[in-house]
Amino acid sequence: MVGKGSVNHNSRKFRAENVDGTRTCLNIDYCNENIKTVYHELFDEALERYNAKQTRSDRKIKDYYEKIRSSKQEKPFHEIILQVGGKGNMNADTENGELAKQILDEYYQRFQERNPQLRVFSAHLHMDEATPHLHIDFVPFTTESKRGLDTRVSLKQALAAQGFKGGTRGDTEWSQWVQFEKEQLAAVMERYGIEWEHKGTHEKHLSVLDYKKQERAKEVERLGAEIDQKQSEYKSLSKRVLNYDKALDELSKLEFELDNASKYQLPEPEKFMSAKAYKNKMAEPIVKKLKSLLKTVLARCFEGWDNYHRLNVANEKLYRDNQRLGKVNAMLTEENTRLKTENKDYSLLRKVFGRKQIDELLEQARTVKGRKRDNIRSR
């Protein structure tokens, strides 16, 4: 997070609604220096050297902090927030919360040593919210600069001086440094028996259009797989319905056999055979066969009708799902095509106006959006 406004919250000069005041005494305040004082410490000598070289008074800088504060190139300071686990497994008022506090504390102890170009002026470990977390605010600076002050504010150059050399837009100095610091925190966690669960990465450094295009492509691919699965289920159910139709044909054949096959017909009685003997020897065995056959047929028939009904219901649902997914897939494919066109326009802008200017405009837009989001949260 970047910008001003959070330092007072971090040091509890004002208290948000989600803060439990009875636990504020458990917080750790590592440092809370006035940022203007830090600017004087870091840049006054360089500012004096810079102004001494200027032959025109309008090029001299009276207040370097105010210049950076109103600058569109750099921000007065940057803030990172670190947390181990969540309120479901590392709640602040539990034993695990105390463990998270120890981990974050140990991590912070060597932060400034690891990052000599990031001057920390405000750092606070909060135990009075749902989950323990650490705020670190710092001013990034570079020395021996060939442009402007020889010691000046620059996040990119500060990180480069610490060995983080940016490459592609998705592999910047910032992204490399963030990954490195996550690994440092993970190393401390491991010493306490906690493993870092990798849940994927936000590709924040993709342009908005690239990111949307990528997400839409993933969605189209996922829906395509889902449609294939539904179509496969549809074919399987269709085969089962056809098999049921064949079973109906078999039942018709059985009906004909019952009417005409000799084994299911009562034979003529033998000469001089009594009624009792005819019943016992001829009638009852056939009736017994017919009863057994009837029970089996009825059971199979009811089972078949039940399956047929359920298959029709499932088949109808799959058909509707297939139609819906087809429409969604078509819509996403159309949107993906539109995003590709917009991305070409975006690439053209970068070529015409230059990568740096477009990136600066995007950064400004993100900053404005972030400030609006922070203002909403603070309310």
C-alpha positions in Angstrom: 0.0 0.0 0.0 1.3 3.5 -0.9 0.5 6.9 0.4 -0.3 8.9 3.5 -3.0 8.6 6.0 -2.3 5.1 7.4 0.6 6.2 9.7 -1.7 7.8 12.2 -3.9 4.7 12.2 -0.8 2.5 12.7 0.4 4.4 15.7 -3.2 4.5 17.1 -3.5 8.3 17.0 -7.0 7.5 15.9 -8.8 4.2 16.4 -10.9 2.5 13.8 -14.0 0.5 14.5 -12.3 -2.9 14.1 -9.7 -2.1 16.9 -10.2 -3.7 20.3 -9.0 -0.9 22.7 -8.5 -3.4 25.6 -5.8 -5.1 23.6 -3.9 -2.1 22.3 -1.5 -2.3 25.1 -0.2 -5.6 23.6 0.9 -3.8 20.4 4.6 -3.3 19.6 5.6 0.1 18.4 9.1 -0.3 17.0 9.5 3.3 15.7 7.3 6.3 14.9 9.4 9.1 13.6 8.2 12.3 11.9 8.6 11.7 8.2 9.7 15.4 7.6 12.5 14.9 10.1 13.6 11.8 8.3 13.6 13.7 5.0 15.8 16.3 6.5 18.2 13.6 7.8 18.4 11.8 4.4 18.3 14.7 1.9 19.3 18.0 3.4 23.0 17.8 2.4 22.1 16.6 -1.1 19.6 19.3 -1.4 22.1 21.9 -0.4 24.6 20.6 -3.0 21.9 20.6 -5.7 20.7 24.2 -5.0 24.3 25.4 -5.0 24.7 24.3 -8.6 21.6 26.1 -9.8 22.1 29.5 -11.5 18.3 30.2 -11.7 16.4 30.6 -8.5 13.2 29.1 -9.9 15.1 25.7 -10.3 16.1 25.6 -6.6 14.1 23.3 -4.3 12.9 24.9 -1.1 11.3 21.9 0.6 12.2 18.4 -0.8 9.5 16.7 1.1 6.8 19.0 -0.4 8.3 18.5 -3.8 8.0 14.7 -3.5 4.6 14.9 -1.9 3.2 16.7 -4.9 5.2 14.7 -7.4 3.7 12.4 -10.0 6.8 10.3 -10.3 7.4 9.2 -6.7 5.5 8.9 -3.4 6.7 10.3 0.0 6.8 6.7 1.4 5.7 3.2 0.9 4.0 0.8 3.3 3.9 -3.0 3.4 1.6 -5.1 5.7 2.6 -8.7 6.7 0.4 -11.3 8.3 0.7 -15.0 9.1 -2.4 -17.0 8.8 -5.9 -15.6 9.2 -8.5 -15.1 11.9 -9.6 -18.7 11.4 -6.3 -20.2 12.5 -4.2 -17.3 14.0 -6.7 -15.2 15.9 -5.0 -12.5 17.9 -6.4 -13.6 21.3 -5.3 -17.2 21.0 -2.1 -19.1 21.6 -1.5 -19.3 17.8 -1.9 -15.5 17.7 1.0 -15.2 20.2 3.0 -17.5 17.9 2.3 -15.2 14.9 3.4 -12.2 17.0 6.8 -13.9 17.7 7.3 -14.7 14.1 6.5 -11.2 12.9 8.7 -9.7 15.6 11.6 -11.9 14.6 11.1 -11.1 10.9 11.1 -7.3 11.6 14.3 -7.3 13.7 16.4 -7.8 10.5 14.3 -5.9 8.1 16.3 -2.7 8.1 19.6 -4.6 8.0 18.4 -6.4 4.8 17.1 -3.2 3.3 19.6 -0.4 3.8 18.1 1.7 1.0 14.6 1.6 2.6 14.7 4.0 5.6 12.0 2.7 8.1 10.4 5.5 10.0 7.2 3.9 11.3 6.7 0.2 12.2 4.0 -1.3 14.4 2.9 -4.8 15.2 -0.9 -4.9 16.0 -2.4 -7.3 18.4 -5.7 -5.4 18.9 -7.4 -6.4 15.6 -8.6 -9.9 14.5 -5.2 -11.2 13.4 -1.7 -10.1 14.3 -0.1 -8.1 11.5 2.9 -5.9 10.9 2.9 -2.4 9.3 6.3 -1.2 8.0 6.5 2.3 6.5 9.7 3.4 4.7 11.3 6.0 2.5 13.2 4.4 -0.5 16.3 6.4 -1.5 19.2 6.1 -3.9 22.7 7.7 -3.7 25.1 8.9 -6.3 22.3 9.7 -8.7 23.2 11.4 -11.9 19.8 13.2 -12.2 18.4 15.7 -9.7 19.7 15.4 -6.2 22.6 13.0 -5.9 20.7 11.4 -3.0 17.0 11.3 -3.8 13.7 9.3 -3.4 13.4 6.4 -5.8 11.8 3.0 -5.1 13.1 1.5 -8.4 16.7 2.6 -7.8 16.7 1.8 -4.1 15.7 -1.8 -4.9 18.1 -2.0 -7.8 20.9 -0.9 -5.4 19.9 -3.9 -3.2 20.4 -6.3 -6.1 16.8 -6.5 -7.6 17.1 -5.8 -11.3 13.8 -5.6 -13.1 13.2 -7.4 -16.4 9.8 -7.7 -17.9 6.7 -5.9 -16.8 5.7 -8.9 -14.8 9.1 -9.2 -13.2 9.9 -5.8 -11.8 12.3 -4.8 -9.0 9.2 -4.5 -6.7 7.8 -8.0 -7.5 11.3 -9.5 -7.0 11.7 -7.8 -3.7 8.2 -8.7 -2.5 8.9 -12.3 -3.3 12.3 -12.1 -1.5 10.7 -10.7 1.7 8.0 -13.3 1.6 10.7 -15.9 1.5 12.4 -14.3 4.5 9.1 -14.4 6.5 8.6 -18.0 5.4 12.1 -18.9 6.7 11.2 -17.6 10.1 7.8 -19.4 10.0 9.6 -22.7 9.3 11.7 -22.3 12.4 8.4 -22.3 14.4 7.0 -25.3 12.5 4.7 -23.4 10.1 4.7 -24.1 6.4 4.0 -21.5 3.8 0.9 -22.5 1.8 1.3 -21.2 -1.7 -2.2 -20.2 -2.9 -1.2 -18.8 -6.3 0.0 -15.3 -7.3 -1.8 -12.1 -8.3 -0.3 -11.0 -11.6 -0.6 -7.4 -10.6 2.1 -6.3 -12.9 0.2 -7.3 -16.0 -1.7 -4.4 -17.6 -5.4 -4.3 -16.8 -6.3 -5.4 -20.3 -3.7 -8.2 -20.3 -5.0 -9.5 -17.0 -8.7 -9.3 -18.0 -7.8 -11.1 -21.3 -5.9 -13.8 -19.4 -8.8 -14.3 -16.9 -11.4 -14.5 -19.7 -9.3 -17.0 -21.6 -9.1 -19.2 -18.5 -12.9 -18.8 -18.0 -13.5 -19.8 -21.6 -11.2 -22.8 -21.3 -12.9 -23.9 -18.0 -16.4 -23.5 -19.5 -15.3 -25.4 -22.6 -14.2 -28.3 -20.5 -17.5 -28.1 -18.5 -19.5 -28.2 -21.8 -17.5 -31.2 -23.0 -18.3 -33.0 -19.7 -22.1 -32.2 -20.0 -22.2 -33.3 -23.6 -20.5 -36.6 -22.5 -23.1 -37.0 -19.8 -25.9 -36.2 -22.3 -24.6 -39.0 -24.6 -24.4 -41.5 -21.8 -28.0 -40.7 -20.7 -29.2 -40.9 -24.3 -27.7 -44.4 -24.6 -29.5 -45.4 -21.4 -32.8 -44.1 -22.8 -32.3 -46.1 -26.0 -31.5 -49.2 -23.9 -34.8 -48.7 -22.1 -36.6 -48.5 -25.4 -35.1 -51.9 -26.3 -36.3 -53.2 -23.0 -39.9 -52.2 -24.0 -39.5 -54.2 -27.2 -38.5 -57.2 -25.1 -41.5 -56.8 -22.9 -43.7 -56.8 -26.0 -42.1 -60.1 -27.1 -42.6 -61.6 -23.7 -46.3 -60.6 -23.8 -46.7 -62.4 -27.1 -44.9 -65.5 -25.7 -47.2 -65.5 -22.7 -50.2 -65.6 -25.0 -48.9 -68.2 -27.4 -46.0 -70.3 -25.9 -47.1 -73.8 -25.0 -45.1 -73.8 -21.7 -47.4 -71.1 -20.4 -50.7 -72.8 -21.6 -52.8 -75.3 -19.6 -52.6 -78.7 -21.2 -55.5 -81.0 -21.8 -56.2 -83.4 -19.0 -55.2 -87.0 -19.4 -57.9 -89.7 -19.8 -59.5 -90.7 -16.5 -57.5 -88.0 -14.6 -59.2 -86.7 -11.5 -59.7 -83.0 -11.0 -57.4 -83.1 -8.0 -54.6 -84.8 -9.9 -55.0 -82.3 -12.8 -54.7 -79.4 -10.4 -51.6 -80.8 -8.6 -49.7 -82.1 -11.6 -50.6 -79.6 -14.3 -52.3 -76.5 -13.2 -50.4 -75.5 -10.1 -46.9 -75.8 -11.7 -47.9 -73.5 -14.5 -49.6 -71.0 -12.2 -46.5 -71.0 -10.0 -44.3 -70.2 -13.1 -46.6 -67.4 -14.1 -46.7 -65.9 -10.6 -42.9 -65.9 -10.5 -42.6 -64.4 -13.9 -45.2 -61.8 -13.1 -43.4 -60.7 -9.9 -40.1 -60.3 -11.8 -41.7 -58.4 -14.7 -43.6 -56.1 -12.4 -40.5 -55.3 -10.3 -38.4 -54.7 -13.4 -41.2 -52.6 -14.9 -41.5 -50.3 -11.9 -37.7 -50.0 -11.6 -37.6 -49.2 -15.3 -40.3 -46.5 -15.1 -38.6 -44.9 -12.1 -35.2 -44.9 -13.9 -36.8 -43.5 -17.1 -38.4 -40.7 -15.1 -35.2 -39.8 -13.4 -33.2 -40.0 -16.6 -35.6 -37.7 -18.3 -35.4 -35.1 -15.5 -31.5 -35.3 -15.5 -31.5 -35.2 -19.3 -33.6 -32.1 -19.3 -31.4 -30.4 -16.7 -28.2 -31.3 -18.7 -29.8 -29.9 -21.9 -30.6 -26.6 -20.1 -27.1 -26.4 -18.6 -25.6 -27.1 -22.0 -27.6 -24.3 -23.6 -26.7 -21.9 -20.8 -23.0 -22.8 -20.8 -23.0 -22.4 -24.6 -24.4 -18.9 -24.3 -21.9 -18.0 -21.5 -19.0 -19.4 -23.6 -20.1 -17.4 -26.6 -20.3 -14.2 -24.5 -16.9 -14.8 -23.0 -15.4 -15.6 -26.4 -16.8 -12.3 -27.7 -15.5 -10.4 -24.7 -12.0 -12.0 -25.1 -12.0 -10.9 -28.7 -12.9 -7.4 -27.6 -10.1 -7.4 -25.0 -7.6 -8.5 -27.6 -8.6 -5.5 -29.7 -8.3 -3.2 -26.7 -5.0 -4.7 -25.9 -3.7 -3.9 -29.4 -4.9 -0.3 -28.9 -3.1 -0.3 -25.5 0.1 -1.6 -27.1 -0.2 1.1 -29.8 -0.4 3.8 -27.0 2.7 2.5 -25.4 4.6 2.6 -28.7 3.4 6.2 -29.6 3.6 7.8 -26.1 6.3 5.6 -24.6 6.2 2.8 -22.0 7.3 5.2 -19.2 4.5 7.7 -19.7 1.8 5.1 -20.0 3.1 3.2 -16.9 3.1 6.5 -14.9 -0.5 7.2 -15.9 -1.5 3.7 -14.9 0.4 4.0 -11.6 -1.5 7.3 -10.9 -4.8 5.7 -11.6 -4.0 2.8 -9.3 -2.9 5.3 -6.6 -6.2 7.3 -6.9 -8.2 4.1 -6.7 -6.2 2.9 -3.7 -6.8 6.2 -1.9 -10.5 6.0 -2.5 -10.6 2.4 -1.2 -8.6 3.5 1.9 -11.0 6.4 2.5 -14.0 4.0 2.3 -12.3 1.6 4.7 -11.5 4.4 7.2 -15.1 5.4 7.3 
